[in-house]
Amino acid sequence: MSHGRMVNVAVTGGDGIGPEVTRAGMRIMEAGCGGGLLHRAALH
């Protein structure tokens, strides 16, 4: 479930999270999930 929460934070921008942190989080998710899952989550 932690992965899902991280995706939601990356997509919504989270609470006071800057774009640099969001990009870093997206890179981590791409490395962990292969990228495809992250892009699908971002579209939804």
N, CA, C and O of each residue as an XYZ file, in Angstrom:
176
protein
N       0.838     -1.207      0.000
C       0.000      0.000      0.000
C       0.873      1.258      0.000
O       0.435      2.322     -0.437
N       2.104      1.131      0.490
C       2.974      2.307      0.556
C       3.272      2.842     -0.837
O       3.389      4.052     -1.029
N       3.394      1.943     -1.807
C       3.669      2.402     -3.173
C       2.519      3.259     -3.684
O       2.750      4.292     -4.311
N       1.298      2.846     -3.425
C       0.138      3.607     -3.874
C       0.124      4.997     -3.260
O      -0.193      5.978     -3.932
N       0.468      5.076     -1.986
C       0.484      6.377     -1.315
C       1.545      7.273     -1.934
O       1.314      8.467     -2.126
N       2.710      6.707     -2.250
C       3.789      7.495     -2.852
C       3.363      8.024     -4.211
O       3.670      9.165     -4.557
N       2.656      7.201     -4.986
C       2.184      7.636     -6.299
C       1.214      8.794     -6.140
O       1.303      9.784     -6.867
N       0.291      8.680     -5.197
C      -0.684      9.754     -4.981
C       0.018     11.054     -4.607
O      -0.358     12.119     -5.095
N       1.015     10.983     -3.761
C       1.753     12.177     -3.346
C       2.463     12.790     -4.538
O       2.466     14.010     -4.703
N       3.071     11.943     -5.380
C       3.810     12.448     -6.541
C       2.867     13.122     -7.529
O       3.209     14.147     -8.120
N       1.680     12.546     -7.709
C       0.740     13.076     -8.701
C       0.101     14.372     -8.208
O      -0.023     15.330     -8.971
N      -0.301     14.407     -6.952
C      -1.017     15.570     -6.430
C      -0.073     16.685     -6.008
O      -0.488     17.839     -5.901
N       1.187     16.354     -5.768
C       2.131     17.362     -5.316
C       2.310     17.345     -3.809
O       3.231     17.971     -3.285
N       1.441     16.638     -3.113
C       1.588     16.476     -1.675
C       1.398     17.772     -0.899
O       0.900     18.758     -1.442
N       1.791     17.770      0.358
C       1.640     18.945      1.225
C       2.937     19.745      1.241
O       3.882     19.389      1.946
N       2.981     20.812      0.474
C       4.159     21.668      0.463
C       5.372     21.016     -0.170
O       6.503     21.435      0.078
N       5.150     19.985     -0.994
C       6.271     19.316     -1.657
C       6.598     20.065     -2.942
O       5.720     20.298     -3.773
N       7.849     20.437     -3.100
C       8.275     21.179     -4.286
C       8.405     20.280     -5.500
O       8.422     19.057     -5.365
N       8.497     20.868     -6.685
C       8.599     20.105     -7.930
C       9.834     19.213     -7.966
O       9.805     18.137     -8.564
N      10.916     19.650     -7.333
C      12.134     18.843     -7.323
C      11.910     17.546     -6.562
O      12.343     16.476     -6.991
N      11.224     17.653     -5.420
C      10.940     16.464     -4.616
C       9.996     15.540     -5.370
O      10.149     14.319     -5.334
N       9.015     16.132     -6.055
C       8.061     15.336     -6.822
C       8.781     14.585     -7.929
O       8.516     13.403     -8.151
N       9.689     15.257     -8.626
C      10.448     14.607     -9.698
C      11.275     13.467     -9.140
O      11.338     12.391     -9.735
N      11.911     13.698     -7.998
C      12.724     12.655     -7.376
C      11.855     11.452     -7.020
O      12.252     10.305     -7.226
N      10.662     11.728     -6.482
C       9.751     10.646     -6.128
C       9.311      9.865     -7.355
O       9.191      8.641     -7.309
N       9.071     10.576     -8.455
C       8.642      9.919     -9.682
C       9.769      9.052    -10.227
O       9.518      7.966    -10.749
N      11.005      9.522    -10.112
C      12.148      8.725    -10.565
C      12.255      7.448     -9.759
O      12.525      6.377    -10.303
N      12.038      7.571     -8.443
C      12.102      6.393     -7.573
C      11.013      5.396     -7.963
O      11.260      4.191     -8.030
N       9.808      5.906     -8.219
C       8.710      5.025     -8.586
C       8.960      4.379     -9.940
O       8.614      3.214    -10.139
N       9.553      5.113    -10.873
C       9.860      4.546    -12.184
C      10.858      3.411    -12.033
O      10.741      2.380    -12.696
N      11.843      3.604    -11.156
C      12.857      2.577    -10.937
C      12.251      1.361    -10.243
O      12.638      0.225    -10.516
N      11.286      1.608     -9.333
C      10.704      0.520     -8.553
C       9.608     -0.224     -9.295
O       9.487     -1.442     -9.165
N       8.804      0.500    -10.077
C       7.639     -0.106    -10.727
C       7.844     -0.285    -12.225
O       6.950     -0.782    -12.910
N       8.992      0.105    -12.743
C       9.243     -0.066    -14.167
C       8.716      1.085    -15.007
O       8.819      1.042    -16.233
N       8.149      2.121    -14.375
C       7.698      3.299    -15.114
C       6.266      3.186    -15.613
O       5.501      4.145    -15.514
N       5.892      2.028    -16.146
C       4.560      1.872    -16.726
C       3.449      2.132    -15.718
O       2.484      2.835    -16.017
N       3.586      1.563    -14.520
C       2.554      1.736    -13.500
C       2.423      3.193    -13.101
O       1.316      3.687    -12.889
N       3.558      3.887    -12.998
C       3.510      5.285    -12.585
C       2.774      6.125    -13.608
O       1.944      6.959    -13.245
N       3.067      5.915    -14.888
C       2.413      6.702    -15.931
C       0.912      6.422    -15.948
O       0.110      7.334    -16.147
N       0.534      5.165    -15.741
C      -0.896      4.835    -15.706
C      -1.568      5.532    -14.537
O      -2.671      6.062    -14.675
N      -0.906      5.534    -13.385
C      -1.472      6.172    -12.194
C      -1.590      7.675    -12.410
O      -2.560      8.291    -11.969
N      -0.609      8.267    -13.084
C      -0.619      9.708    -13.323
C      -1.781     10.085    -14.247
O      -2.401     11.133    -14.072
N      -2.068      9.236    -15.219
C      -3.157      9.520    -16.147
C      -4.497      9.454    -15.431
O      -5.411     10.218    -15.741
N      -4.612      8.535    -14.467
C      -5.860      8.417    -13.722
C      -5.823      9.357    -12.535
O      -6.783      9.418    -11.766
